[in-house]
């Protein structure tokens, strides 16, 4: 837990993943591999403030509907967040997207033309749903 929260000592991703319980770690790694495969950009480990602390950030600067993917390696609550263009929801209304993701869409925060959605990495179904949304938003 300490490595994840210490702003002034950059941890390794291996150390952060190692602090997750085995089931959450496996889901996190699957999501990680899928993001790399679909987005084809290597994530950067960045300090994202007291809420997300050390986070793997994959910025997508192609002008599409996916702004970025953020994997939050919190040992107590691993999460994934997506920054999506509000236009994404015009083309893909939330009710047409995987049901397991609906709570994240309902609690999303809109800033300008970006919508920030966040989910706890808790099940294979959720990981599959996030991967589906990434594919739709990134055009893969």
Secondary structure per residue as TSV (DSSP state, phi and psi in degrees):
chain	resnum	aa	ss	phi	psi
A	1	X	-	360.0	-38.5
A	2	X	H	-61.4	-42.7
A	3	X	H	-60.5	-37.7
A	4	X	H	-67.9	-32.9
A	5	X	H	-94.6	-9.0
A	6	X	-	-88.2	103.3
A	7	X	T	-62.3	-31.6
A	8	X	T	-94.9	1.5
A	9	X	S	-130.2	106.8
A	10	X	-	-70.4	121.0
A	11	X	-	-81.0	174.1
A	12	X	-	-94.4	153.2
A	13	X	H	-66.0	-33.9
A	14	X	H	-61.0	-42.9
A	15	X	H	-65.4	-39.2
A	16	X	H	-67.0	-45.0
A	17	X	H	-65.7	-36.1
A	18	X	H	-63.1	-23.0
A	19	X	T	-82.1	-10.9
A	20	X	S	-79.4	153.6
A	21	X	-	-67.4	154.1
A	22	X	H	-54.6	-40.9
A	23	X	H	-66.5	-47.1
A	24	X	H	-64.8	-37.7
A	25	X	H	-62.0	-40.6
A	26	X	H	-65.5	-43.7
A	27	X	H	-64.6	-42.6
A	28	X	H	-59.7	-46.9
A	29	X	H	-66.3	-37.0
A	30	X	H	-62.4	-44.5
A	31	X	H	-62.9	-42.5
A	32	X	H	-57.1	-49.1
A	33	X	H	-63.4	-41.8
A	34	X	H	-65.3	-39.9
A	35	X	H	-62.8	-46.9
A	36	X	H	-60.6	-42.9
A	37	X	H	-64.3	-42.1
A	38	X	H	-82.4	-42.2
A	39	X	H	-87.3	-25.2
A	40	X	-	59.1	35.6
A	41	X	-	-133.2	138.2
A	42	X	-	-78.6	135.1
A	43	X	-	-74.9	159.4
A	44	X	E	-114.4	137.4
A	45	X	E	-84.6	116.3
A	46	X	E	-131.9	150.0
A	47	X	E	-79.0	123.1
A	48	X	-	-116.7	24.6
A	49	X	H	93.2	-178.5
A	50	X	H	-70.0	-20.8
A	51	X	H	-81.1	-47.9
A	52	X	H	-100.0	-14.3
A	53	X	-	47.9	-127.8
A	54	X	E	-80.3	127.3
A	55	X	E	-140.2	140.6
A	56	X	E	-84.2	117.9
A	57	X	E	-112.3	127.4
A	58	X	E	-119.6	100.7
A	59	X	E	-83.4	138.1
A	60	X	-	-117.1	108.7
A	61	X	-	-108.0	38.3
A	62	X	S	-98.5	7.5
A	63	X	S	76.8	8.2
A	64	X	S	-84.9	-161.0
A	65	X	S	-89.4	-10.4
A	66	X	E	-101.7	115.8
A	67	X	E	-86.3	-34.6
A	68	X	E	-179.5	162.1
A	69	X	E	-124.0	132.4
A	70	X	E	-126.8	116.5
A	71	X	E	-103.0	115.0
A	72	X	E	-98.2	110.3
A	73	X	-	-91.1	49.3
A	74	X	-	-73.4	118.5
A	75	X	T	-58.0	-30.2
A	76	X	T	-88.5	-19.2
A	77	X	S	-161.1	71.0
A	78	X	-	-63.3	136.5
A	79	X	E	-136.5	162.8
A	80	X	E	-128.8	140.0
A	81	X	E	-129.3	145.2
A	82	X	E	-123.2	140.0
A	83	X	E	-104.5	113.6
A	84	X	E	-119.1	144.3
A	85	X	E	-65.0	142.6
A	86	X	H	-61.7	-24.6
A	87	X	H	-64.2	-25.6
A	88	X	H	-57.5	-40.8
A	89	X	H	-75.7	-19.0
A	90	X	H	-72.7	-39.6
A	91	X	H	-80.8	-28.9
A	92	X	S	-133.2	81.7
A	93	X	-	-55.4	141.7
A	94	X	G	-51.4	-34.3
A	95	X	G	-67.3	-15.3
A	96	X	G	-92.0	-7.1
A	97	X	S	-93.1	165.4
A	98	X	-	-51.7	131.2
A	99	X	G	-58.4	-34.3
A	100	X	G	-61.8	-18.2
A	101	X	G	-95.5	-7.2
A	102	X	H	-56.3	-39.7
A	103	X	H	-63.3	-36.1
A	104	X	H	-67.0	-35.1
A	105	X	H	-70.5	-39.1
A	106	X	H	-66.2	-32.6
A	107	X	T	-97.6	8.3
A	108	X	-	-64.6	155.0
A	109	X	E	-112.0	129.8
A	110	X	E	-101.8	130.7
A	111	X	E	-131.5	110.1
A	112	X	T	62.5	-124.4
A	113	X	T	-100.2	16.3
A	114	X	E	-115.5	141.1
A	115	X	E	-116.7	126.6
A	116	X	E	-103.8	116.7
A	117	X	E	-115.5	144.4
A	118	X	E	-140.0	141.1
A	119	X	E	-138.8	150.1
A	120	X	E	-77.8	131.6
A	121	X	-	-78.4	96.5
A	122	X	-	-126.9	-13.2
A	123	X	-	-157.4	160.9
A	124	X	H	-63.0	-37.1
A	125	X	H	-62.1	-41.9
A	126	X	H	-66.1	-44.6
A	127	X	H	-58.2	-46.0
A	128	X	H	-61.6	-40.1
A	129	X	H	-64.5	-43.3
A	130	X	H	-63.5	-43.0
A	131	X	H	-61.7	-39.2
A	132	X	H	-62.9	-44.5
A	133	X	H	-65.5	-41.2
A	134	X	H	-59.2	-45.5
A	135	X	H	-60.8	-43.6
A	136	X	H	-66.8	-42.1
A	137	X	H	-74.8	-28.6
A	138	X	H	-95.3	-7.4
A	139	X	T	76.2	23.5
A	140	X	-	-94.2	360.0
